Amino acid sequence: MLNPPATAKIYVYNASADMRKGVNGLGGMVRAEFDEADPTDGSLFVFINRRRDRMKILHFIDGGFWLYYRVLERGTFESFQHASTAKHVTIDATELAMLLSGVSLASARRRRVRYSPPAA
């Protein structure tokens, strides 16, 4: 089960990715396409194919890579291309859970912050 820490950075690649790539190929894409990102820094890198029905998540933890692969029987993953012209979009763990569950991020909205800890 994928359970990223709340502090982990999560990058979603905006262009379609080749799902034939494995850990080494996706790590090379991270180094080439993500601005100054290191695939071994603990961040999660999300790649979605052209038909938007397959997703791979590359995650380095505990001295090795994890490669999560999700294939949808029906439907598609949400597209982030309308949100930005950048090569990647940064999301948080909650948005990743919503993306994996099929919840539209465009229609979801957050409530205002109810409590902020006092500044130290």
N, C-alpha and C positions, 0 to 999 in steps of 0.2 A: 504494500500500500504506500502510495506517495503521500508523505506528510512533511512538506518543507517547513523549516523554521520561519516564523513570522518576519525575521530580520533578513532573510535571504533575498537577494536580488533575482528577479525573474525577467528574462528578456524573451520577447516573442519576435521571431524573424518575420518581417512583413512580406517578403517575396515567397513564392512557392519553393519548397525544398525537394530535393531528390531523395525519396525514401529508401533507395538502394544503399545509401551511405550508412556506414557503421560509425563506431566511436571515433576512429581516426579521421574519417571524412568529415564528420560533423565538427570535430575539434578543429580541423583546418578551416572550416567555414567560420567558426567563431573567431579565430585569429584574423581571418581575412575581411570579414564583413561587419563584425561588431567593433565599434570604436574602442581601442585599447582594452578590450576585455580578455581575460585569461580564463580558459576553460577549466583550470584547476583551482579557481578561487572560491569554490563553493556555491557559485551562482547556478541557477537553472536556465537552460537555453531551450526554448520551445520552437520546434520546426513543424510546419503543416504543409501537406502536399497540395498540388494544384486543384484537385477535386475537393479538397477540404474535408475528406473523410478519414484521413490518417494523420496521426500526430506522433512525433518522437520528442522526448525530453532528455537532454543530456545533463547529467549532474555528477560532479566529482565530490566524493565524500569518503572519509576514512581510508585514504590512500589509493582509491580506485574509482573508475567511472561506473555509473549506473546509466543504463539506457532504457527508458520507459517507452513502450510502444502501444498506442491505442488505435484500434480500428473500429469505426462505427459501422454497424449493420445497416442503419438507415439514418438519414439526415447528414448535416455537415457542421463543422466547427465554425464559429463566428470569424468573419474576416476583419482584420485590423487595417486594411489598406485604405479605407475611407477616413480613418482617424488621423493618419499622418503620412507624409511622403518620405519619412526617414526609413532607414533600412531595418530598424527594429523599434519596438515599443516596450517600455518597462511597465510591468504590472506587479501587483502584490499577491500574496498567498491566497487571499480571499477571492480575488478576481480569477486566479488560476483554478480554484475549486469550482467557481461558477462556470468557467469556460468548459471544464471537464464534465460538468453536470448538465450542460446544455442551456444554461441561463444566459439570456442576451445581456451583454454588458452595456449596450447602448441604451436599453430601456431601464436598466437598474439604476437606482440613484441612492446615494448614501444620505443618512440623516446627519444633521449637524452634530458636532462633537459635544457630548453632554458633560464631560469632565476632563479637565487637563490637570496633571499633577503640578504643584507649585514649582516654580523655577528655583533651582538650588543656588 
